[in-house]
């Protein structure tokens, strides 16, 4: 199922904040993305209604298994594409911005090819370093 890019960004942000903090609230997401709290509240309602997040009575947000699967996929793409672009000589800030756009539109086939290529290049580099 294809979801909107903005929903993917919210899920990825929840994952990232959750990796830094024990609990995630709407205000954390608003601060992280520099969005208004009402905008985030509407987005959280939509994500909850679509089964991607759960929110407890204290307002703490957790990803459901389907929401976590999407967040993990997008975050993996972001990290790998950012790293790959940096290895190609792209400024880290530009690489992160470009990866943020690319992660949503790249096909699974192209991403897997880049991932295989990146891992192959890392293995070759490690072999070269061992010989030196």
C-alpha positions as CSV (number, residue, x, y, z in Angstrom):
1,X,0.0,0.0,0.0
2,X,1.4,3.4,-1.0
3,X,1.0,6.2,1.5
4,X,1.7,9.9,1.1
5,X,5.2,11.3,1.4
6,X,4.1,13.5,4.3
7,X,2.8,10.4,6.2
8,X,6.1,8.6,5.6
9,X,8.0,11.7,6.9
10,X,5.9,11.7,10.1
11,X,6.4,8.0,10.7
12,X,10.2,8.3,10.1
13,X,10.3,11.3,12.5
14,X,8.5,9.3,15.2
15,X,11.0,6.5,14.7
16,X,14.0,8.9,15.0
17,X,12.7,10.7,18.1
18,X,11.8,7.3,19.6
19,X,15.4,6.3,19.1
20,X,16.5,9.3,21.1
21,X,13.8,9.5,23.8
22,X,11.8,7.0,25.7
23,X,8.5,8.6,24.8
24,X,7.2,10.6,21.8
25,X,4.6,13.3,21.9
26,X,3.0,15.5,19.3
27,X,5.0,18.5,20.5
28,X,8.3,16.6,20.0
29,X,7.3,16.0,16.4
30,X,6.2,19.6,15.9
31,X,9.6,20.8,17.3
32,X,11.6,18.3,15.2
33,X,9.9,19.2,12.0
34,X,9.3,22.9,12.8
35,X,5.5,22.4,12.1
36,X,2.6,23.9,14.1
37,X,1.1,21.8,16.8
38,X,-2.4,21.9,15.1
39,X,-0.8,20.5,11.8
40,X,0.9,17.7,13.7
41,X,-2.3,16.9,15.6
42,X,-4.3,16.5,12.4
43,X,-1.5,14.3,10.9
44,X,-1.4,12.2,14.1
45,X,-5.2,11.7,13.9
46,X,-4.9,10.5,10.3
47,X,-2.0,8.2,11.1
48,X,-4.0,6.8,14.0
49,X,-7.1,6.3,11.9
50,X,-5.1,4.5,9.3
51,X,-3.6,2.2,11.8
52,X,0.0,3.4,11.7
53,X,0.3,4.8,15.2
54,X,-1.3,4.4,18.6
55,X,-1.7,7.2,21.1
56,X,-2.3,6.5,24.8
57,X,-4.3,8.6,27.2
58,X,-1.2,10.6,28.2
59,X,-0.6,11.5,24.5
60,X,2.4,9.2,24.0
61,X,2.7,8.0,20.4
62,X,4.0,4.6,19.4
63,X,4.3,3.1,16.0
64,X,2.1,0.1,15.1
65,X,3.8,-2.8,13.4
66,X,2.7,-1.5,10.0
67,X,3.8,2.1,10.9
68,X,7.1,0.8,12.1
69,X,7.7,-1.2,8.9
70,X,7.2,1.9,6.8
71,X,9.3,4.1,9.1
72,X,12.1,1.5,9.1
73,X,12.0,1.3,5.3
74,X,12.1,5.1,4.8
75,X,14.8,5.6,7.5
76,X,17.0,2.9,5.9
77,X,16.7,4.6,2.6
78,X,17.5,8.0,4.1
79,X,20.6,6.7,5.8
80,X,21.9,4.8,2.9
81,X,21.2,7.4,0.2
82,X,22.7,10.2,2.4
83,X,25.9,8.1,3.0
84,X,26.1,7.2,-0.7
85,X,25.8,10.8,-1.8
86,X,28.4,11.9,0.7
87,X,30.8,9.2,-0.5
88,X,30.3,10.6,-4.0
89,X,31.5,14.0,-2.7
90,X,28.2,15.7,-2.0
91,X,28.2,18.1,0.9
92,X,26.6,16.3,3.9
93,X,23.8,18.9,4.3
94,X,22.9,18.7,0.6
95,X,23.2,14.9,0.7
96,X,20.7,14.7,3.6
97,X,18.2,17.1,1.9
98,X,18.5,15.2,-1.4
99,X,18.1,11.8,0.3
100,X,15.0,13.1,2.1
101,X,13.4,13.7,-1.3
102,X,14.8,10.6,-3.0
103,X,13.8,8.2,-0.3
104,X,10.1,8.6,-1.1
105,X,10.2,8.2,-4.9
106,X,13.0,5.7,-5.6
107,X,11.7,2.3,-6.7
108,X,12.5,-0.8,-4.6
109,X,14.5,-2.2,-7.5
110,X,16.7,0.9,-7.8
111,X,17.2,1.2,-4.1
112,X,18.2,-2.5,-3.8
113,X,20.7,-2.0,-6.6
114,X,22.3,1.0,-4.9
115,X,22.3,-0.9,-1.6
116,X,24.1,-3.9,-3.2
117,X,26.6,-1.6,-5.0
118,X,27.3,0.3,-1.7
119,X,27.9,-2.9,0.2
120,X,30.1,-4.3,-2.5
121,X,32.2,-1.1,-2.5
122,X,32.5,-1.2,1.3
123,X,33.7,-4.8,1.2
124,X,36.3,-3.9,-1.5
125,X,37.5,-1.0,0.7
126,X,37.8,-3.3,3.7
127,X,39.8,-5.8,1.7
128,X,42.1,-3.1,0.4
129,X,42.6,-1.8,4.0
130,X,43.4,-5.3,5.3
131,X,46.1,-5.7,2.6
132,X,47.7,-2.3,3.4
